[in-house]
């Protein structure tokens, strides 16, 4: 079982990837993690930041008058 990463570490990984444009392999070398773990952190955060399409795209229902 792996250990959870603290929020500060996750934020630093995301910053290095998003802002500085580093690949998961390079970030993994810096932190001493596997590149798969870093890739999973990036992918998981990207998925959680997307809005839910089903609830965001619902149109309000108009009541018919008459």
C-alpha positions as CSV (number, residue, x, y, z in Angstrom):
1,X,0.0,0.0,0.0
2,X,1.4,3.4,-1.0
3,X,1.5,6.5,1.2
4,X,-0.7,9.5,0.5
5,X,1.0,12.6,-0.7
6,X,0.4,15.8,1.3
7,X,-1.4,18.7,-0.4
8,X,1.8,20.8,-0.6
9,X,3.6,18.1,-2.6
10,X,0.6,17.6,-4.9
11,X,0.5,21.4,-5.5
12,X,4.2,21.6,-6.2
13,X,3.9,18.7,-8.7
14,X,1.0,20.4,-10.4
15,X,2.8,23.7,-10.6
16,X,5.9,22.1,-12.1
17,X,3.7,20.4,-14.7
18,X,1.2,23.2,-15.5
19,X,3.3,26.4,-15.2
20,X,6.8,25.2,-15.9
21,X,5.7,22.6,-18.4
22,X,7.8,19.7,-17.0
23,X,7.0,16.1,-18.0
24,X,6.0,13.6,-15.4
25,X,9.3,11.8,-15.8
26,X,11.4,14.9,-14.9
27,X,9.1,15.7,-11.9
28,X,9.4,12.1,-10.7
29,X,13.2,12.3,-10.7
30,X,13.1,15.5,-8.7
31,X,10.8,14.1,-6.0
32,X,12.1,10.5,-6.0
33,X,8.7,9.0,-7.1
34,X,7.9,6.8,-10.0
35,X,6.8,8.6,-13.1
36,X,3.6,6.6,-13.0
37,X,2.7,8.0,-9.6
38,X,3.4,11.6,-10.8
39,X,1.3,10.9,-13.9
40,X,-1.6,9.6,-11.8
41,X,-1.5,12.7,-9.6
42,X,-1.6,15.0,-12.6
43,X,-4.4,13.0,-14.3
44,X,-6.4,12.7,-11.1
45,X,-6.3,16.5,-10.5
46,X,-7.2,17.2,-14.1
47,X,-10.2,15.0,-13.8
48,X,-11.4,16.5,-10.6
49,X,-11.1,20.1,-11.9
50,X,-13.5,19.4,-14.8
51,X,-17.1,20.4,-14.2
52,X,-19.7,17.7,-14.3
53,X,-21.1,17.8,-17.8
54,X,-24.6,16.5,-17.0
55,X,-25.4,19.1,-14.3
56,X,-23.6,22.0,-16.0
57,X,-25.3,21.5,-19.3
58,X,-28.9,21.2,-18.1
59,X,-31.2,23.8,-19.6
60,X,-33.8,25.4,-17.4
61,X,-37.3,24.2,-18.2
62,X,-39.7,26.8,-19.5
63,X,-43.3,26.8,-18.3
64,X,-45.8,27.1,-21.0
65,X,-48.3,29.9,-20.5
66,X,-51.7,29.6,-22.0
